[in-house]
Amino acid sequence: MNYILFDSASRNNLLPLTFTRPVADIRIGILTIREKWEKYLNVSTSSLTEAYLSLKYPVVKAHINMLINGSICPNPAIIEAIGKLTEGQALVSDDTVVAMCLNAESLENIAEPTTEMEMIETNLPFLKVHNTWDIFNLNDQAIKEDFELLTKGRKSQPIPVSNRCVNPENIFIEEGAVVEFAILNASNGPIYIGKEAEVMEGCKIRGSFALCEHAVLKMDAKIYGPTTIGPYSKVGGEVTQSVVFGYSNKAHDGFLGHSVLGEWCNLGADTNTSNLKNTYEEVKLWSYAEDCFVQTGLQFCGTIMGDHSKCGINTMFNTGTVIGVNANVFGPGFQRNFVPSFSWGGTHGLQDYDLKKAVKTAEIVYARRNKPFDKVEKAILSEIFSLTYKNRRA
């Protein structure tokens, strides 16, 4: 079977994070949604996504294709239900299309099940990432499910004796990871330390927690779960219930709470995110889909930051702040709670971040990680620059 993960209507609710990736490449738990499906199915997948993203994420078609909603996290029960679908059938749950089995001809220009398809209703439970705040709000369950998936039948590397541990049976250290003189409390959820990752001296960690491969937790970091630090990221200071996708740095002191950072982000020293209003009221968040601020239903909500965005030292972010792609924020005082993509500045005013300069910075940042910033990456950023023009003029 050929498996394709498609972007559902949730994509617009997940902007700015999905400006630069298909929905399935969102990280929640330890793995991205795509990595979860590929681990369960033991196959490679492709994506049905926006045309400009298809340059990087091309769709692979076959005579018979299983299209799976890229915003849904797999579990054994839903895998079994999908496996029973035959050509012309769709698995649906309430208003959510979970999966569709289509031939190559029917796949062309498909966006949703057609009236000719047979609808198979299911009431099976599953995690679905519909809004940006779901990423940190559902992260505890996602970490626990991924922990079981990745560690089942395997044995952790020995925990060095210099560490103090609570519930060590809930701690898994992958090969090549370094963990010394840390406090690891896995009583509320598992702690997963990925390959070649490092937990420096003095760190205090409460699960659920995932430190992905080659990521670094800096000295004396204080981590409250559920939190995920994606691959090749560096994190220090105080963090609670947040997700860092990967290749991003919050290397110094400062607070990050109930937040999501995309890839290639950098928070300057002593950057702080407010995650609770002084009035304790429900937090509103900018919605690209609605083109206005919407209620989240949450009392705790911090910052959502798109890929390539950065902020200067001592930056203060308001409760419920959305930062677009490739924004550069700096200056005193609380920043605006919506900063459009490719914005440069802060409370003193915003101007367009010159695209050529933004691309040059991205090239430098990629080179530091020995990754090429090619013409495809440049084309994606150029398209986002155009797509978000209206936000910078609002």
Buried (B, 14 or more C-beta within 10 A) or exposed (E): EBBBBBBBBBBEBBBBBBBBBBBBBBBBBBBBBBBBBBBBBEEEBBBBBBEBBBBBBEBEBEEBBBBBBBBBBBBEEBBEBBEEBEBBBBBBBEEBBBBBBBEEEBBEEBEEBEEEBEEBEBEEEBBBBBBBBBBBBBBBBBBBBBBEBBBEEEEBBEBEEEBEBBBBEBBBBBEBBEBBBBBBBBEBBBBBBBBBBBBBEBBBBBBBBBBBBBBBBBEBBBBBBBBBBBBBBBBBBBBBBBBBBBBBBBBBBBBBBBBBBBBBBBBBBBBBBBBBBEEEEEBBBBBBBEEEBBEBEBBBBBBBBBBBBBBBEBBBBBBBBBBBBBBBBBBEEBBBBBBBBBBBBBBEEBEBBEBEEBBEBBBEBBEEEEEEBEEBBBBBBBBBBEBBEEBBEE
